[in-house]
Amino acid sequence: MKETAEQKPKRIRGYWGVENKVHYVRDVTQGEDKSRIRTTPLVQIWAIPRNLALNLYRDAGFDNMAQAQRKCQFGLKHILALFRMK
């Protein structure tokens, strides 16, 4: 099945939507591209806490992940609030 002229831009926008929503946040906010970890098991292991943090931030109502990380740097009280462990 060939792609029509109307379908191709939608597919491309869909790809960049994922790139901007997930990968960009992990690359820029969490410094994933700067990480020197290159072996497959370690990359996957470190992805778990990174994804957990992003999901907790989103669940707590943050739209800006950088702002969420900055807030959680101020202490255990903010981190426990994300886990609802006040």
URPE-V438778 format. One record per backbone hydrogen bond with DSSP energy under -1.0 kcal/mol. CO is the residue of the C=O (numbers start at 0). NH is the residue of the N-H. E is the energy in kcal/mol with one decimal. If there is no record, write none. Layout:
CO,NH,E + CO,NH,E
This chain:
3,7,-1.8 + 6,10,-2.3 + 7,11,-2.4 + 8,12,-2.7 + 9,13,-2.2 + 10,14,-2.0 + 11,15,-2.4 + 12,16,-2.0 + 13,17,-1.6 + 14,18,-2.4 + 15,19,-2.7 + 16,20,-2.1 + 17,21,-2.7 + 18,23,-2.9 + 21,25,-2.1 + 22,26,-2.9 + 23,27,-3.0 + 24,28,-1.4 + 24,29,-1.2 + 25,31,-2.1 + 38,42,-2.3 + 39,43,-2.2 + 40,44,-2.4 + 41,45,-2.7 + 42,46,-1.3 + 45,49,-1.3 + 46,50,-2.8 + 47,51,-2.4 + 48,52,-2.5 + 49,53,-2.2 + 50,54,-2.6 + 51,55,-2.5 + 52,56,-2.5 + 53,57,-2.5 + 54,58,-2.5 + 55,59,-1.9 + 56,61,-2.3 + 57,60,-1.5 + 63,67,-1.8 + 64,68,-2.4 + 65,69,-2.2 + 66,70,-2.3 + 67,71,-2.1 + 70,73,-1.3 + 74,78,-1.3 + 75,79,-3.0 + 76,80,-1.5 + 77,81,-1.3 + 78,82,-1.2 + 79,84,-3.1 + 80,83,-1.0
